[in-house]
Amino acid sequence: MGRIVVAGSGAVGASVAYHLALLGADDVVVAERGGLVSGSTSRAMGGVRQQFSTREEVVLARESIGFLAALGPRFFRQVGYLFVATTEAGLAALEERRLVQNELGVPVERVDASVVPGLAVDDVLGATCCWQDGVADPGAVAHEVLRMAKELGVEVLDHTPAEEVGADVLVIACGPWSPELGHTVGVELPIRPLCRQLLETSPVAGLPDELPMVIEAESSFHFRRRGERLVLAMTDPEPRWTFETTVDASLAPDRLERLERRYPPAAGATIENAWAGLYDMTPDAHPIVGRVAEDVYAACGFSGHGFMQSPAVGRALAELILRGEPSVELGPYALERFEAGALFPEHLVL
C-alpha cells in the first residue's frame, strides 16, 4: 500500500495511526502542521459518554470505552455521566434514549439524582446515569496513544503540513481544519468551526472523589471535577461560527449562578481560568468517516464527540484502509450521505 500519512495529531489522528500500525501497516506517518496535540483535543472538556440519541453514535462510543479504560485511571476515570431532567418532556427524552442505549448493551439506568452528594434535586423529576462513562484528560490520552504508535514504528512529525510529506494514502483527521486539506486533493468536506468555551472555577472544598459529570438535560449546562476545581460548559446563547477561540467573559456570572443553584457546595466559587476550543460541525452533527476519494480517507466532523469516539473510529478506519471491511458499520458516516439528503441528526451536542 505504500506510505500512509495521517494528517492531524489529535485523539482521532493518533488513534488511526496507532491502529494502522497495530494491524500491520509498516509505513505510517502522523503529520501535524502545528505542535503535537495542540488543536481541539487539547481544549476539550474530556467527557466520555455512551449516552447519545442515535444508535450509530451509541455504537461508536460503546466500542471506545474499553480502550480508554485499559489506559488506566491516570487517563480516564469511570465516575459516571449523570443526566438530570426537570421537565416531563426532558424526562421522556431521557427514557426514550435509555431504552435504545440498553438495547445496544450500554448499562444506562434510572437513578435518584441525590446519589451525588450535595446536588440540588428539588426540581429534578428524574435522572439517568451510566457508571461506565466518565471523565478523561484528552491531551494526555492523545500523547499516550502517539507514544504507543511510535513504539509500533509510526513516525510522528510536528510543524509539518501533510502536503509536504509524500503520501500514497492520505487520512484527513484535522478537525475543523479538515476542509482546507480536503480542498487540496479535490474533496469538499461540509464542516465548519463552532467555538465552544469552558470555564474553570476556583478550588471547591470537599468535592466528592467520584463526582460524575452532571448534565442538565434541558439547558445543556454541565460540569465535571478537575482536581480541586470544577469545569463548566454550556451551549452559547448564539452559536459562534468562527475559528476565533476567544472567551466571552460576560457569560461567566450566568454559569456561576447555574452552578450554585445545581450544586450549592460550590457557592462562592469564582472563575479562575477560561478557554475556548473548536467543534468541527457537520450539517447533521455526525462525523465523516471513510473513503472520500481515491486513496483519500477522512475521520473528521465529529461535532464535539471525536475524543470519546476516537478509539473505535481509529480501529474501524484502519480496518477499512488495510482490509477493506471495518468491524463497525461506517456506512452512516459516508460523505455521500449529504448528497443523498439522508440526515439522522444527533441531538446531544454538548
N, C-alpha and C positions, 0 to 999 in steps of 0.2 A: 504493500500500500504506500510505502514511502513515508515521508515526514508528515506528521500531524501537528499542526500548530493550533493551540488553544489561545484565543485572544481574550485576556482577562484573567486576573489572579484572585478574584473574589471567591466566595464559597462555591459558586457554581462552576467556575472555570477550574478551580483546584480539584473539585470532585470529578469532573470529566477527565482531567489529566490523570489523576490517580487511578481511576477505574480503567482507563485505556491501558495504562502500564500493567495493572493487575491482570488484565485479560490477555496480556502478551505483546502489546504494541511496543516496539523497541526503539522508536524514534519519535518521541513526543516532546514538544516544546511548549511551555507556557510563556507567552509574550505579554508583558504588561507595560503600557506606554507611560505610566507614572510609577510611583512607588508601589511595592507589593502590598496588596490588601489595603489600598488607600482610597477605594471608592465607596460604594454604597454599603458593602459588608461592614466596613469599619465604623459606620454610623448607625447601624441597625439596633433596634430595640432588643433583639435577642430572644424573643418569644418563640417557642417551638410547640405547635399545636396540631392536632389531627382533626379538630372540630371546624370543618369547612361546610359550606352549604351545598356543594355539588359533589357527587360521587367521585368524579375524576380527581378532584383536588384532595379529597379524603385519602384516596389510594396513594397518591404521591407522598403525602405526609406520613401515612401509616408505614410505608416501606422505608422511611428515612429514620424513624425513631430508634430502631435497633443499632444502627451505625453510630448515631450520636451518643447513645447510652454507653456503647462499648468504649468510647473515648474516656469515660470516667467523669466523676463529679467536678473535677477541676475545669472541665469544659462545658458540661451540661448537667444540670440538676433537675431531676424529675419531681418537682414540687407541686405540679398540677396547674391547671388552667381553669379558673372558675368564672363562669358567665352568670350574671345575676339579671333577672328581669323584674321590672317594676310596673309593667302593664300586662293586661291579658293578651294583647297581640304579641308582645315580646316573648311572653311565656309560651304561647302556642308555637312561635317560630323555633324556640329552643327545643321544644319537644319534637317537632317535626324533623329537625336536623338530628336530634339524638337517635331517633328511630333508624334513620339512614346510616348514621355512624355505627350504631350497634350491629346493623345488618352486615356491614363491611368489616366487622371484627374489632372495632375500636371501642374500648370499655368506658364509654361516657355514661355517667349515672346521674340521676336526680339526687341532689344533696340539700341539706339545710345550710343556707349561707352562713349561719352562725358558727359553722365549723372553722371559720377563720377568726381567731381571737381578735376582738376589737372592732370588727367590721360592723358598720351600722346597717341593720337589716329591717328596720321598722317599716320601710316602704317596699321591701322585696317580696314579690309574690311567689318566686320560685327560682331555682338555680340548678345548673348542671356543671359537672366537673369531670375531667379525665385526668387521673392522677399519674398517668404515663407521661403526660405533657409537662412542660416546664420552661426553664429559662437557661440561656447559654451565653457564652462570651463569643460573639460571632467572629471577631478578628482573631482571637486565639484559636478557634476551630479552623479557620481558613489557613492560618500559618501552620498548624499541625498537619493538616491534610497535604499542604505543599511539601512539608518535611517528609511525610510518608511517600509522596510521589517521587521526590528526589532520591529517596532510598531505593526506589524501583527503577531508577535511571532516567527520570524525567528531567529535562533541562529547564530551569526557571530563570527567565531574563526579566529584569526590571528596566524601566526607562527605555523600552524597546518596542516601538509600534509593530504590530503583527505584519503590516505591509512590508516591513524591512527584513522579514525572515522568510526565506524560501519555503513555501508550503505546497505539498501535494494534496493535502486535505486541510481545510480551514474550519475551525469551530468558533463561531461568534458568541462569546459569553461576556459581553462588555456592559451589561445592564443598560442604563438609559443612553449610553453612547453607542450601542449596537447599530442603530440605523446608519450612522456615519460610516462605519466599516462596511456594512452591508452594501451601501451605495457604491463603494469602490469595486465591488465584484458583481454589480448589476442586480442586487437584491434589495427590494424595498420592504422594510420592516415597519409595520404600523405601531410604532412605540413612541411615546412622548414622556418627558420627565415631569414628575409631580413632586414638589418639595413638601416634605413632612418634617416636623420638628419634635424634639424630645427635650424635656425639662428634668433636671436632677435637683432634688431638694438638699437642704442641709441635713445633718445627721438626725435621725429619728430614734429616740431611746426605746429599747425594748422590742424591736422588730422581731417577730417570730422567725426562727431559723428556717422554717419550712413554709414561709409565706408564699402562696401561689400567685401567679399572675391573676389579677382581678379585673374583669371587664364588665362594664355596664352595657347590656345588650342594646338598649335603645339609643344611648348617646354616643357610644364607642369610646367613652373615657375609660382608660385603663392604666394600671400601674403595676410595677414589679419592684422587688428588692434588688439593690445592687450594693453589696457591702452594708454599711450602716445608713444608707440613703435609699430613697425611692425615686424611680424614674417614671415620669408621667408622659402620656401621649393621648392624642385625641384628633379626630378629623377636624381640619380647619374650617371655619365658617364659610370661607370661599376658597375653592381649590386654587393652588398656586402652580400653574403650569409653566415651569421655568427651570433652567439649570442653576439659577442662583440659590445658594444654600444659606440665606440669611435667616436669623431668628426674629420672629415677631414678638417682641417683649411685651406688647400690650395684652397678649393673651394670658400671661402668667397669673394675674390675680384671679381670673375665672378658673383656671386649672387648680390653683391652690384652694379656692373655695369648694370646688368639687371634691378634692381630696379630703379636706377637713370634714365635709358632710358624709362622705362614704367611709372614711377611716379616721375617726376622731383622735386616735393616738398621735396623728401627725399634725394636730392643731399647733399653730405657731411656727411650723416649718417655713423656711424661705427657699427661694430658688437660688442655688449657688452656681449652677452650670447649665448651659443650654447649647444645643447644636441641632443642625438640620442635615438631612440626607435626601436622597432621591429615590423614588419608586419609578421603575420602568413600566409604565402602564400601557396595556393593550386595550382595544375597544371593549373586550369582554372580561378584562381582569384575569385572564388565563394566560399562561406563558406560551411562547412559540418554541417548540422543542422538536427537532427532527431535521431531515434533509430539506434544504431550501433552494439548492441549485446543484449543478454537477460538482461534486467534491467540496461542497459547502454545507455545513450544518449549523444550526442555531440552538442556543439554550439561553433565552432572554425573554424579557417582557413579563417577569414574574409578579409584577404589581404588588411588591412588598412581601412576597412569600418565598423568595428564592433561597434565602439561608436555610429555612426549616425544611425545604424540599430538596435541597442540593444533593444529599446522598443518593436518593432514588433516581433523580434526574441524571446525575453523573454516571451511574451504573447503566441505566437504560440507554442513554445516548451512546455510551461506549459499546454496548452490545449491538446497537443498530449499526454503528460505523464498522465494527470488526466482524460481526456475524450476520448482519442483515435482519436480525429479529430481536427486538427487545423483550425482556421478561415482563415489562409493564407496558400496557397499551398506550402508545403515543399518538394514535390517530386523532384524538380530540384536540391535540395541540398543534396540528399541522398548519402551516402558514396559509394553505389554500382555503381554510375554513372561512376566511374573511371574504374571499371572492364569492364563495357559495352562499354567504349570508347566514351561515349556521352559527348562531351565538347561544351559549348557555352560560350566562353571566354568573360569576362568583360574587356573592353579595357581602361576604365577610372580608372586606378590605380594611384591615386595621393598621 
